[in-house]
Amino acid sequence: MKISEIKTPVSSVTGVGPKLTNCLSKLNIFTVADLLQFYPRKFEDRTKKHFLKDYQSGKVHTVARVISHQWFGYGNMRTLKINISDDSFAAQLVCFNRPFLEKQLVPGTIISVTGHFFEKYNSVQSTDFEYEVMNIENPENIKDLMPLNSKIFPIYALTEGISQKQISKAIQSALAQYGFGLEDEIPQDLIEKNQLLHKTEAIHFIHQAQTIEEHIKARKTLVYEELYHFMYIIEKRSLLRRGSIKPAPLQKGELIFNRNHFIESLSPLQRKLYEKLPFELTEDQCKVIEEMNTEIDKGFEERNRLIVQFQRGIPMQLRPPFTMSRLLQGDVGSGKTLCALMICLRIINWKGQCALMAPTEILARQHAETAHKLLEDLGVRTAFLTGNIKASGRNLLLKALKDGDIDIVIGTHALFSNQVQYNDLQLAIIDEQHRFGVLQRQSIIAKGRINEKCGVCFEPHLLMMSATPIPQSLALTLYGDLDVSTIKKRPQGRKEIKTYLVKEGNEMNAYEAVRKELKAGHQAYFVYPAINSDLSDDNSAKKYKSAEKSFELLSQKIFPEYKCALLHSKIEDEQQVQILHDFQENKIQVLAATTVIEVGVDVPNATSMVIEMADYFGMAQLHQLRGRVGRGSDQSYCFLIYSNNITKTGIERMKALRESTDGFYIAEQDLKSRGPGELNGTMQAGSLEFTIADLSRDMAILTQVKQDILTHLS
């Protein structure tokens, strides 16, 4: 029997009564299967003795003698202290709400004690401890005695009304009653190949391992199994879309890039754009374009073949035709948009339409302007569509789109609104894909889904782009059924941004550094976490620095000799566009803003980025904001001003940003401090619903699982 098939109510386990059953339900434990698969969140190694004198190293696990009692406080607040010694060091057990221990732990009693000890009031003491009386009378030496329960001790997540002892006892009872004869859920050859345990052993060892080795083997087995089930679904879905197993990536150095071959492979429109560019595409950009060209051609050839088969009355295949589904990820400023436009030209040569969807009107407008400048003289018809387009112009645009008189439409969520109809949408591009929900992505794809030509559902090709690099572990899972392309090389002439950490109170140092850049003719951004000072932290009296108030300070006192402007989401859209246009034209030198400038702002002359209260932003967001500078050939700078009350974790995040401008490294660090989202569902924030696997530390197992599944499916 598989463990998931044990649907017996948890109340049937010996020792689990109505009260405990109710507490377990708060932990989503309703059946015996739930209980057996409620894995420890961590473990303590109690196989070794840790003396009281070693309290600073962490957990104490020793044998001690009760020396004496003393009390402190008065009335109902009177609290017992028990003085103990392990014959090498003395400490105190502070027994809040446990006065009954006076009678249980009389002087001279030998106890096994485990707990966290700390120094306070000139003594070493513990308020969080476990004890067990040892039936030993007056031993002369207790240094050599081993404490009880010297084993691997599992630590479970708890809820109100249940203790570690209670849940551990319940699990032990469930193991004794139901924990035998469990069916393996991984192919036997993979168990042998990867030296995994059988399911029965793994379940027992994860809850009651006697050694570290047993615990490690059990965890590896259960992590592998969980990732195997998860990745198998993804790879099967990938197989259905591709029609074949995705080939293993070539090793570095195996494929030599040939620029002449790349140029020859371009379609007529692609070659025209390539020849008019004032710079060379990077090798990464060329490789990405080649990959996507190959997939697009394959999709159209298969599509045309199916249409011909249908017209000739040849029986149709059940599998839908191949479509490209690719994630293009690259750091800020790496040239993803140009790659996307090149692919649009391939689609247009195939007589199809393209839609490029961006999360904000600022970014969409930026893309539309770029596309118009690059493609107008090639005869490519572009259009810009958002919810703010007026009715008269909107109706004409929608008619042109439906009639096929527009080749590329660029816009926001309006691209999949009910009124929008395409003539033949063959490519959907989603920029800053993490800003869109799964249902929104599906909505734009549905706009291009057609099935009237031959009874087979044709879907448009999908290209998702992200300037927030995805950690490899997430790329293998969240995008496991996609092809992932990466652009790492930045365009020639770009210098690495220098990042400095500035403590709150020392802001003038950053301001003076910015002043030097302004005197040299450059421009600067100042970013704040709030629009106005009304926003405060619910957990403290701390007020966020606001863009509005700081703008007054910057324009009137700090940089009165320079033109300053304020930009945030509550400013009218037309005014936002005008402010950004003036900033691009250097009519504005200092721009105070919120995160509205995080994407879609490209000003090569801006060389300074100051982010106030930087520790209130996420790492990926800080990296994106930093990417607004360094877009020209001049040296650029980023100043992260952090709060005086920054946490230890916060300062580590700041240091990671100071030490690296590699977005992929920063994404891995960011993954460790936040959940990756619900990978097979529609959620994009929060922790992934794995029961034991952890993407931040199980990368090696994940990679092996993927390889094993591909081998089995091929």
PLY file of the C-alpha trace (Angstrom):
ply
format ascii 1.0
element vertex 714
property float x
property float y
property float z
element edge 713
property int vertex1
property int vertex2
end_header
0.00 0.00 0.00
1.20 3.52 -0.79
1.44 5.79 2.20
-0.99 8.28 0.64
-3.65 5.55 0.53
-3.82 5.23 4.34
-6.98 7.31 4.75
-7.67 6.07 8.29
-8.61 9.00 10.58
-5.79 10.13 12.83
-8.05 9.57 15.83
-7.56 5.81 15.32
-3.91 6.07 16.39
-3.34 4.85 19.94
-3.06 7.77 22.34
-4.63 10.35 20.03
-7.82 11.54 21.71
-10.38 14.18 20.72
-8.35 17.10 22.10
-5.16 16.09 20.32
-7.13 15.31 17.14
-8.44 18.87 17.14
-4.93 20.28 17.64
-3.55 18.13 14.82
-6.26 19.40 12.47
-4.79 22.91 12.87
-1.60 21.46 11.35
-3.65 19.98 8.46
-3.22 16.48 9.87
-6.46 14.55 9.44
-5.39 11.04 8.42
-2.68 8.57 9.38
-0.99 9.36 6.05
-0.89 13.05 6.99
0.67 12.19 10.34
3.34 9.88 8.92
4.23 12.50 6.30
4.42 15.33 8.82
8.20 15.47 8.59
10.45 17.20 11.14
11.41 20.76 10.22
14.87 20.13 11.68
16.66 17.78 14.06
18.98 17.96 17.05
21.96 15.68 17.31
21.75 14.31 20.85
24.12 11.44 20.19
26.89 13.44 21.82
27.13 14.95 25.28
27.34 18.75 25.52
28.38 20.03 28.97
27.03 23.09 30.74
30.35 24.89 30.24
29.75 24.69 26.47
26.44 26.59 26.67
27.63 29.30 24.26
28.01 26.78 21.43
24.27 26.09 21.37
22.26 23.26 22.88
23.27 21.69 26.22
22.70 17.92 26.56
24.21 16.58 29.74
23.77 14.80 33.08
23.48 17.10 36.09
22.97 16.94 39.85
20.32 19.07 41.59
22.21 21.15 44.19
19.59 23.41 45.79
16.42 25.46 45.36
15.74 29.17 45.65
12.77 31.41 44.99
12.40 34.93 43.66
9.42 37.26 43.34
6.33 37.52 45.54
2.78 36.16 45.65
1.51 34.73 42.36
4.72 35.87 40.67
6.89 33.74 42.97
9.14 31.59 40.75
11.36 28.60 41.46
15.05 28.41 40.51
16.81 25.04 40.63
20.58 25.13 40.93
22.30 22.29 39.09
25.86 21.17 38.34
27.44 18.58 36.05
30.56 18.50 38.26
32.34 20.87 35.91
30.03 23.88 35.77
27.02 25.30 37.65
23.79 26.67 36.16
20.18 27.39 37.02
16.84 26.09 35.73
14.26 28.91 35.90
10.90 27.17 36.35
8.23 29.67 35.28
4.74 28.30 36.11
6.29 25.01 37.28
6.43 25.24 41.09
5.67 21.51 41.31
9.29 20.80 40.27
10.31 21.64 43.84
9.03 18.23 44.89
10.08 16.30 41.77
13.65 17.58 41.62
14.84 17.52 45.18
18.52 18.22 45.95
20.70 15.22 45.12
18.53 14.03 42.20
20.45 13.07 39.07
18.76 14.30 35.89
19.29 14.19 32.18
18.83 17.81 31.03
18.63 19.32 27.57
18.04 22.97 26.78
19.24 26.37 25.64
21.29 28.16 28.28
22.33 31.80 28.39
24.09 34.21 30.72
21.87 36.54 32.73
22.08 38.20 36.14
25.68 36.94 36.59
24.66 33.30 36.18
24.08 30.76 33.41
20.43 29.77 33.25
17.71 28.26 31.09
13.98 28.83 30.87
13.55 26.42 27.94
14.67 22.99 29.07
13.68 19.34 29.14
14.58 16.96 31.93
14.24 13.34 32.90
15.05 11.83 36.29
17.75 9.14 36.14
17.40 6.28 38.61
20.93 6.61 39.96
21.63 7.19 43.65
24.50 9.47 44.65
27.11 8.60 41.99
30.57 9.92 42.82
31.24 11.06 39.25
28.61 12.05 36.69
31.00 13.36 34.03
31.14 10.00 32.29
27.40 9.31 32.37
25.49 9.68 29.10
22.18 11.58 29.21
18.97 9.76 28.35
17.50 9.85 24.83
20.93 10.26 23.25
19.72 9.99 19.67
18.71 12.08 16.69
15.86 14.15 18.08
13.27 15.39 15.55
11.83 18.89 15.92
8.34 19.41 14.48
6.40 22.55 13.62
3.81 23.11 16.35
0.59 24.95 17.00
-1.14 26.10 20.17
-2.12 23.25 22.45
0.40 20.65 21.31
3.97 19.96 22.44
6.95 18.26 20.82
6.50 15.33 23.18
2.84 14.86 22.24
3.31 14.94 18.49
6.41 12.77 18.66
4.52 10.19 20.72
1.61 10.23 18.26
3.95 9.66 15.32
5.71 6.81 17.11
2.34 5.13 17.70
1.37 5.60 14.05
4.68 4.06 12.94
4.10 1.05 15.17
0.54 0.53 13.88
0.75 1.52 10.20
4.41 2.07 9.31
5.24 -1.31 7.78
4.87 -2.75 4.27
4.78 0.68 2.64
5.08 0.55 -1.14
8.05 2.18 -2.91
6.97 5.04 -5.18
10.20 5.34 -7.16
11.27 2.84 -9.86
13.47 0.13 -8.34
16.37 0.80 -10.71
16.49 4.43 -9.56
16.46 3.36 -5.90
19.49 1.18 -6.56
21.25 3.68 -8.81
20.96 6.55 -6.33
21.48 4.36 -3.22
18.13 5.34 -1.75
16.20 3.63 1.04
12.98 1.72 0.58
9.90 3.68 1.64
9.33 1.83 4.93
12.92 2.45 6.04
12.82 6.09 4.97
9.63 6.82 6.92
10.97 5.17 10.07
14.39 6.80 9.90
13.09 10.32 9.22
11.13 10.17 12.49
13.32 7.99 14.70
16.85 7.84 13.32
19.48 6.63 15.74
22.41 8.15 13.84
23.04 11.14 11.62
23.74 8.79 8.71
20.26 7.25 9.00
18.65 10.68 9.08
20.61 11.91 6.02
19.71 8.80 3.99
16.04 9.08 4.93
15.83 12.74 4.03
17.63 12.23 0.71
15.19 9.43 -0.19
12.07 11.41 0.68
13.33 14.59 -1.04
14.15 12.59 -4.17
10.71 10.98 -4.13
8.89 14.27 -3.71
10.86 16.00 -6.46
10.45 12.94 -8.69
6.65 13.12 -8.48
6.71 16.86 -9.09
9.17 16.88 -11.99
7.54 13.88 -13.67
4.37 15.93 -14.20
6.39 18.80 -15.66
8.44 16.60 -18.00
5.33 14.74 -19.21
3.75 18.09 -20.00
6.93 19.13 -21.78
6.91 15.90 -23.79
3.31 16.53 -24.88
4.17 20.03 -26.13
7.45 19.20 -27.84
6.55 15.77 -29.15
9.98 14.52 -28.09
12.31 14.58 -25.13
14.22 17.81 -24.76
17.86 17.11 -25.70
20.48 17.50 -23.02
22.25 20.88 -23.20
25.63 20.92 -24.90
28.65 21.17 -22.70
30.49 24.47 -22.64
32.85 24.74 -25.57
31.15 21.98 -27.57
29.36 24.45 -29.85
31.43 27.21 -31.48
29.46 30.30 -32.43
29.64 31.26 -36.11
28.42 34.80 -36.83
28.34 34.29 -40.59
26.10 31.25 -40.14
23.88 33.32 -37.85
23.50 36.10 -40.43
22.66 33.59 -43.17
19.93 32.07 -40.99
18.08 35.38 -40.59
14.81 36.02 -42.40
14.63 38.99 -44.82
13.21 41.42 -42.25
15.58 40.19 -39.55
18.57 40.76 -41.80
17.43 44.29 -42.63
17.21 45.16 -38.93
20.56 43.50 -38.20
22.28 45.52 -40.92
20.90 48.85 -39.70
21.96 48.38 -36.08
24.83 50.76 -35.10
26.39 48.02 -32.94
27.05 44.29 -33.02
24.69 41.92 -31.25
26.43 40.02 -28.46
27.15 36.34 -28.91
24.49 35.50 -26.31
21.86 37.51 -28.20
22.72 35.79 -31.49
22.49 32.32 -29.94
19.12 33.10 -28.38
17.75 34.40 -31.69
19.02 31.29 -33.50
17.35 29.00 -30.96
14.00 30.75 -31.27
14.17 30.98 -35.08
14.62 27.21 -35.26
11.63 26.57 -33.00
9.37 29.04 -34.82
10.23 27.50 -38.19
9.55 24.02 -36.81
6.18 25.11 -35.48
5.06 26.69 -38.75
6.25 23.76 -40.86
4.28 21.36 -38.66
1.29 23.66 -38.68
1.26 23.89 -42.47
1.72 20.11 -42.77
-1.34 19.47 -40.58
-3.44 21.88 -42.62
-2.45 20.10 -45.86
-3.24 16.71 -44.26
-6.65 17.97 -43.23
-7.37 19.31 -46.70
-6.43 15.92 -48.21
-8.57 13.98 -45.75
-5.60 12.28 -44.06
-6.37 11.17 -40.45
-5.09 13.75 -37.97
-2.71 13.15 -35.08
-4.12 13.64 -31.61
-1.14 15.60 -30.34
-1.35 19.37 -30.96
1.34 20.88 -33.19
4.62 22.09 -31.73
4.75 25.65 -30.41
7.63 27.56 -28.93
7.38 28.15 -25.19
10.48 29.88 -23.95
11.65 31.99 -21.06
14.26 34.57 -22.02
16.04 35.76 -18.92
18.84 38.25 -18.72
20.14 40.90 -16.44
19.01 44.50 -16.72
20.39 46.11 -19.87
21.40 42.83 -21.53
19.37 43.40 -24.72
16.33 41.14 -24.33
13.92 43.57 -26.02
15.99 43.66 -29.20
15.97 39.85 -29.31
12.19 39.90 -28.94
11.80 42.36 -31.81
14.03 40.20 -34.01
11.75 37.23 -33.32
8.70 39.36 -34.14
10.19 39.96 -37.58
10.46 36.20 -38.10
6.77 35.86 -37.30
5.87 38.73 -39.63
7.78 37.02 -42.44
5.48 34.04 -41.75
2.50 36.44 -42.19
1.57 36.40 -38.51
0.85 39.01 -35.84
2.71 39.64 -32.57
1.60 41.04 -29.22
4.06 42.35 -26.63
2.52 42.81 -23.18
4.21 44.84 -20.42
3.04 45.31 -16.80
3.09 49.13 -16.79
2.17 51.81 -19.28
5.60 53.39 -18.87
7.36 50.19 -19.91
4.85 49.48 -22.70
5.30 52.99 -24.10
9.09 52.60 -23.94
8.85 49.36 -25.96
6.45 50.96 -28.44
8.78 53.90 -29.03
11.76 51.58 -29.46
9.88 49.35 -31.89
8.67 52.34 -33.92
12.19 53.79 -34.26
13.76 50.47 -35.26
11.06 49.01 -37.48
9.19 51.87 -39.16
11.49 52.09 -42.19
11.28 48.30 -42.59
7.59 48.61 -43.37
6.52 46.97 -40.09
3.21 48.31 -38.77
3.29 48.84 -34.99
0.59 50.05 -32.59
0.31 51.01 -28.93
-2.73 49.90 -26.91
-3.56 50.57 -23.26
-6.73 51.18 -21.30
-6.15 54.93 -21.55
-6.48 55.13 -25.34
-9.51 57.29 -26.14
-12.59 55.65 -27.67
-12.30 57.17 -31.17
-8.71 56.17 -31.73
-9.24 52.88 -29.90
-12.01 51.73 -32.24
-9.88 52.39 -35.32
-6.95 50.54 -33.75
-9.07 47.52 -32.82
-10.48 47.33 -36.35
-7.00 47.47 -37.87
-5.83 44.75 -35.50
-8.75 42.48 -36.40
-8.28 43.11 -40.13
-4.58 42.24 -39.98
-3.36 45.78 -40.71
-1.15 45.79 -37.59
1.90 43.55 -37.35
2.99 44.22 -33.77
0.76 45.57 -31.03
2.41 46.65 -27.78
0.52 47.43 -24.62
-0.58 46.47 -21.13
-3.38 44.21 -19.87
-5.65 45.78 -22.50
-4.15 43.36 -25.05
-6.38 40.54 -23.77
-9.52 42.55 -22.97
-12.84 41.31 -24.37
-13.03 43.86 -27.19
-9.61 42.96 -28.62
-9.60 40.53 -31.56
-6.58 39.52 -33.61
-6.45 38.50 -37.23
-3.79 35.83 -36.65
-1.86 36.19 -33.39
1.10 33.85 -33.74
3.46 35.17 -31.04
2.67 36.43 -27.53
5.53 38.13 -25.70
5.19 38.82 -21.98
7.79 41.18 -20.53
8.58 41.20 -16.82
6.64 37.94 -16.64
6.76 37.79 -12.82
4.44 40.84 -12.74
1.64 38.86 -14.39
-0.47 36.08 -12.93
-0.82 32.68 -14.56
-4.41 33.43 -15.61
-3.34 36.67 -17.29
-0.70 34.82 -19.31
-3.28 32.25 -20.34
-5.66 35.03 -21.40
-3.26 36.53 -23.94
-2.46 33.05 -25.32
-6.20 32.34 -25.68
-6.50 35.39 -27.95
-4.40 33.58 -30.54
-5.84 30.09 -30.10
-7.58 28.90 -33.28
-8.93 25.50 -34.24
-11.24 25.99 -37.20
-8.62 25.28 -39.88
-8.24 21.54 -39.42
-9.75 20.49 -36.13
-6.40 20.83 -34.34
-5.95 23.57 -31.75
-3.21 25.96 -32.86
-1.75 28.09 -30.09
0.54 31.09 -30.54
4.21 30.81 -29.70
5.00 32.13 -26.21
8.04 34.14 -25.20
8.31 35.29 -21.60
11.04 37.73 -20.63
12.44 38.51 -17.22
15.06 41.02 -16.14
14.86 39.48 -12.69
17.09 36.44 -13.22
15.60 33.14 -12.13
17.73 30.88 -9.90
18.66 27.61 -11.61
16.62 25.61 -9.11
13.48 27.60 -9.97
14.20 27.47 -13.68
14.22 23.66 -13.47
10.88 23.59 -11.66
8.72 26.62 -12.33
9.80 26.64 -15.98
10.63 22.96 -16.32
8.25 22.57 -19.27
9.74 25.59 -21.03
13.02 26.15 -22.79
15.11 28.65 -20.87
17.47 31.00 -22.70
19.90 33.20 -20.84
21.71 36.38 -21.87
24.59 37.01 -19.49
26.95 39.21 -21.48
26.22 42.92 -21.34
26.64 45.09 -24.44
30.18 46.30 -25.10
31.22 49.51 -23.41
29.07 49.07 -20.28
30.94 49.41 -16.99
30.06 47.59 -13.78
28.04 49.72 -11.38
29.84 50.58 -8.13
27.57 50.06 -5.12
28.06 51.70 -1.73
26.28 51.09 1.58
25.41 54.21 3.56
24.03 54.15 7.09
21.07 56.37 7.92
22.42 59.66 9.23
25.32 59.73 6.77
23.19 60.56 3.71
25.18 63.74 3.00
28.14 61.61 1.94
26.00 60.07 -0.81
24.52 63.46 -1.74
27.98 64.97 -2.21
29.04 62.08 -4.41
25.93 62.66 -6.52
26.75 66.37 -6.71
30.07 65.55 -8.40
28.22 63.56 -11.05
25.72 66.38 -11.59
28.55 68.87 -12.03
29.98 66.56 -14.70
26.72 66.91 -16.64
25.12 63.63 -15.56
21.74 62.93 -13.93
20.54 61.12 -10.81
17.62 59.11 -9.44
16.44 59.22 -5.82
14.05 56.38 -4.90
11.78 56.20 -1.83
9.48 53.48 -0.46
6.40 55.72 -0.11
4.67 58.55 -1.94
3.83 60.56 1.18
4.61 60.43 4.89
1.20 58.98 5.84
2.57 55.43 5.36
4.19 53.88 8.42
5.24 50.45 9.58
2.37 48.76 11.42
4.84 47.10 13.80
6.61 50.28 14.87
6.37 54.04 15.00
8.92 54.19 12.18
7.83 56.44 9.33
8.86 55.67 5.77
10.78 58.36 3.94
8.44 59.73 1.32
9.07 60.90 -2.21
6.97 64.05 -1.80
8.71 65.36 1.31
12.17 64.34 0.12
11.54 66.08 -3.21
11.08 69.36 -1.33
14.36 68.78 0.51
16.26 67.89 -2.66
14.91 70.75 -4.77
15.05 73.51 -2.13
18.06 72.67 0.06
20.27 69.92 -1.36
20.32 70.61 -5.12
18.58 73.99 -5.61
20.85 74.80 -8.57
19.56 71.83 -10.57
16.17 71.10 -12.07
14.39 68.50 -9.91
11.14 66.64 -10.55
8.81 64.27 -8.67
7.40 61.06 -10.16
5.00 58.55 -8.61
1.94 56.49 -9.54
-0.65 59.04 -8.42
0.53 61.59 -10.98
-1.59 61.64 -14.15
-0.31 59.29 -16.86
0.24 62.04 -19.42
2.22 64.06 -16.89
4.31 60.97 -16.01
5.17 60.52 -19.66
6.15 64.20 -19.97
8.37 64.06 -16.87
10.18 60.98 -18.16
10.58 62.59 -21.58
12.10 65.70 -20.01
14.42 63.53 -17.91
15.54 61.66 -21.03
16.22 65.01 -22.71
18.26 66.19 -19.67
15.80 68.99 -19.01
15.54 67.43 -15.53
18.72 66.51 -13.66
17.36 65.02 -10.41
14.36 62.70 -10.37
12.77 61.84 -7.01
10.50 58.86 -7.43
8.94 55.73 -6.04
9.44 52.29 -7.61
7.40 53.45 -10.61
10.79 53.83 -12.36
11.78 50.21 -11.64
11.19 49.19 -15.26
10.87 50.97 -18.58
13.21 53.90 -17.94
16.34 54.01 -20.09
18.46 57.13 -19.66
22.16 56.49 -20.49
23.20 59.86 -19.05
21.88 58.96 -15.57
24.86 57.71 -13.55
23.68 57.93 -9.92
21.02 55.93 -8.11
20.24 56.70 -4.47
17.78 54.32 -2.74
16.60 55.55 0.65
15.58 52.97 3.29
17.00 50.29 1.00
16.50 47.54 3.59
12.72 47.93 3.14
12.98 46.69 -0.46
13.50 43.15 -1.73
16.86 42.15 -3.21
15.49 41.59 -6.70
13.75 44.96 -6.61
16.93 46.72 -5.48
18.84 45.05 -8.30
16.21 46.18 -10.80
16.32 49.74 -9.52
20.12 49.75 -9.64
19.82 48.69 -13.27
18.33 52.07 -14.20
21.91 53.40 -14.19
24.94 51.96 -15.94
23.14 52.04 -19.29
25.76 54.19 -20.97
29.54 54.14 -21.28
30.18 56.29 -18.18
30.94 54.89 -14.74
27.76 54.68 -12.66
27.10 54.49 -8.92
24.41 53.17 -6.61
24.02 54.25 -2.97
21.96 52.01 -0.68
20.97 54.01 2.40
19.87 51.58 5.11
18.08 52.16 8.42
19.73 52.24 11.84
17.47 49.40 13.01
18.43 47.07 10.16
18.37 43.37 11.04
21.28 40.98 10.72
19.62 39.36 7.72
19.04 42.79 6.21
22.70 43.76 6.41
23.68 40.46 4.78
21.34 41.27 1.90
22.87 44.72 1.55
26.37 43.22 1.51
25.39 40.76 -1.23
24.25 43.68 -3.40
27.44 45.61 -2.69
29.67 42.68 -3.56
27.95 41.59 -6.77
26.10 43.03 -9.75
25.38 39.50 -11.05
21.60 39.22 -11.04
21.74 35.42 -11.01
23.79 35.37 -7.81
21.46 37.91 -6.23
18.42 35.86 -7.26
19.86 32.78 -5.51
20.40 34.84 -2.34
16.89 36.25 -2.63
15.44 32.74 -2.94
16.90 31.85 0.45
15.00 34.66 2.15
11.59 34.24 0.51
9.38 31.49 -0.86
9.44 30.74 -4.59
5.68 30.55 -5.01
3.28 27.80 -5.97
4.87 26.28 -9.04
1.99 24.23 -10.43
-0.71 26.68 -9.46
-1.55 30.36 -9.77
0.22 31.76 -6.71
3.51 33.58 -7.22
4.47 34.55 -3.70
4.94 32.62 -0.49
6.60 29.32 0.13
6.31 26.35 -2.19
4.11 23.55 -0.88
6.83 20.90 -0.65
6.65 18.82 2.50
10.37 18.09 2.85
12.25 19.31 -0.24
13.97 22.69 -0.10
14.97 24.22 -3.43
17.69 26.36 -1.87
19.65 23.34 -0.62
18.43 20.37 -2.69
19.68 21.59 -6.06
21.91 18.54 -6.62
19.01 16.13 -5.98
16.72 18.16 -8.25
19.23 18.02 -11.10
19.65 14.25 -10.68
15.89 13.73 -10.60
15.46 15.63 -13.87
18.18 13.56 -15.58
16.68 10.29 -14.33
13.18 11.21 -15.54
14.43 12.18 -18.99
16.23 8.83 -19.22
13.07 6.94 -18.24
10.82 8.84 -20.65
13.17 8.50 -23.64
0 1
1 2
2 3
3 4
4 5
5 6
6 7
7 8
8 9
9 10
10 11
11 12
12 13
13 14
14 15
15 16
16 17
17 18
18 19
19 20
20 21
21 22
22 23
23 24
24 25
25 26
26 27
27 28
28 29
29 30
30 31
31 32
32 33
33 34
34 35
35 36
36 37
37 38
38 39
39 40
40 41
41 42
42 43
43 44
44 45
45 46
46 47
47 48
48 49
49 50
50 51
51 52
52 53
53 54
54 55
55 56
56 57
57 58
58 59
59 60
60 61
61 62
62 63
63 64
64 65
65 66
66 67
67 68
68 69
69 70
70 71
71 72
72 73
73 74
74 75
75 76
76 77
77 78
78 79
79 80
80 81
81 82
82 83
83 84
84 85
85 86
86 87
87 88
88 89
89 90
90 91
91 92
92 93
93 94
94 95
95 96
96 97
97 98
98 99
99 100
100 101
101 102
102 103
103 104
104 105
105 106
106 107
107 108
108 109
109 110
110 111
111 112
112 113
113 114
114 115
115 116
116 117
117 118
118 119
119 120
120 121
121 122
122 123
123 124
124 125
125 126
126 127
127 128
128 129
129 130
130 131
131 132
132 133
133 134
134 135
135 136
136 137
137 138
138 139
139 140
140 141
141 142
142 143
143 144
144 145
145 146
146 147
147 148
148 149
149 150
150 151
151 152
152 153
153 154
154 155
155 156
156 157
157 158
158 159
159 160
160 161
161 162
162 163
163 164
164 165
165 166
166 167
167 168
168 169
169 170
170 171
171 172
172 173
173 174
174 175
175 176
176 177
177 178
178 179
179 180
180 181
181 182
182 183
183 184
184 185
185 186
186 187
187 188
188 189
189 190
190 191
191 192
192 193
193 194
194 195
195 196
196 197
197 198
198 199
199 200
200 201
201 202
202 203
203 204
204 205
205 206
206 207
207 208
208 209
209 210
210 211
211 212
212 213
213 214
214 215
215 216
216 217
217 218
218 219
219 220
220 221
221 222
222 223
223 224
224 225
225 226
226 227
227 228
228 229
229 230
230 231
231 232
232 233
233 234
234 235
235 236
236 237
237 238
238 239
239 240
240 241
241 242
242 243
243 244
244 245
245 246
246 247
247 248
248 249
249 250
250 251
251 252
252 253
253 254
254 255
255 256
256 257
257 258
258 259
259 260
260 261
261 262
262 263
263 264
264 265
265 266
266 267
267 268
268 269
269 270
270 271
271 272
272 273
273 274
274 275
275 276
276 277
277 278
278 279
279 280
280 281
281 282
282 283
283 284
284 285
285 286
286 287
287 288
288 289
289 290
290 291
291 292
292 293
293 294
294 295
295 296
296 297
297 298
298 299
299 300
300 301
301 302
302 303
303 304
304 305
305 306
306 307
307 308
308 309
309 310
310 311
311 312
312 313
313 314
314 315
315 316
316 317
317 318
318 319
319 320
320 321
321 322
322 323
323 324
324 325
325 326
326 327
327 328
328 329
329 330
330 331
331 332
332 333
333 334
334 335
335 336
336 337
337 338
338 339
339 340
340 341
341 342
342 343
343 344
344 345
345 346
346 347
347 348
348 349
349 350
350 351
351 352
352 353
353 354
354 355
355 356
356 357
357 358
358 359
359 360
360 361
361 362
362 363
363 364
364 365
365 366
366 367
367 368
368 369
369 370
370 371
371 372
372 373
373 374
374 375
375 376
376 377
377 378
378 379
379 380
380 381
381 382
382 383
383 384
384 385
385 386
386 387
387 388
388 389
389 390
390 391
391 392
392 393
393 394
394 395
395 396
396 397
397 398
398 399
399 400
400 401
401 402
402 403
403 404
404 405
405 406
406 407
407 408
408 409
409 410
410 411
411 412
412 413
413 414
414 415
415 416
416 417
417 418
418 419
419 420
420 421
421 422
422 423
423 424
424 425
425 426
426 427
427 428
428 429
429 430
430 431
431 432
432 433
433 434
434 435
435 436
436 437
437 438
438 439
439 440
440 441
441 442
442 443
443 444
444 445
445 446
446 447
447 448
448 449
449 450
450 451
451 452
452 453
453 454
454 455
455 456
456 457
457 458
458 459
459 460
460 461
461 462
462 463
463 464
464 465
465 466
466 467
467 468
468 469
469 470
470 471
471 472
472 473
473 474
474 475
475 476
476 477
477 478
478 479
479 480
480 481
481 482
482 483
483 484
484 485
485 486
486 487
487 488
488 489
489 490
490 491
491 492
492 493
493 494
494 495
495 496
496 497
497 498
498 499
499 500
500 501
501 502
502 503
503 504
504 505
505 506
506 507
507 508
508 509
509 510
510 511
511 512
512 513
513 514
514 515
515 516
516 517
517 518
518 519
519 520
520 521
521 522
522 523
523 524
524 525
525 526
526 527
527 528
528 529
529 530
530 531
531 532
532 533
533 534
534 535
535 536
536 537
537 538
538 539
539 540
540 541
541 542
542 543
543 544
544 545
545 546
546 547
547 548
548 549
549 550
550 551
551 552
552 553
553 554
554 555
555 556
556 557
557 558
558 559
559 560
560 561
561 562
562 563
563 564
564 565
565 566
566 567
567 568
568 569
569 570
570 571
571 572
572 573
573 574
574 575
575 576
576 577
577 578
578 579
579 580
580 581
581 582
582 583
583 584
584 585
585 586
586 587
587 588
588 589
589 590
590 591
591 592
592 593
593 594
594 595
595 596
596 597
597 598
598 599
599 600
600 601
601 602
602 603
603 604
604 605
605 606
606 607
607 608
608 609
609 610
610 611
611 612
612 613
613 614
614 615
615 616
616 617
617 618
618 619
619 620
620 621
621 622
622 623
623 624
624 625
625 626
626 627
627 628
628 629
629 630
630 631
631 632
632 633
633 634
634 635
635 636
636 637
637 638
638 639
639 640
640 641
641 642
642 643
643 644
644 645
645 646
646 647
647 648
648 649
649 650
650 651
651 652
652 653
653 654
654 655
655 656
656 657
657 658
658 659
659 660
660 661
661 662
662 663
663 664
664 665
665 666
666 667
667 668
668 669
669 670
670 671
671 672
672 673
673 674
674 675
675 676
676 677
677 678
678 679
679 680
680 681
681 682
682 683
683 684
684 685
685 686
686 687
687 688
688 689
689 690
690 691
691 692
692 693
693 694
694 695
695 696
696 697
697 698
698 699
699 700
700 701
701 702
702 703
703 704
704 705
705 706
706 707
707 708
708 709
709 710
710 711
711 712
712 713
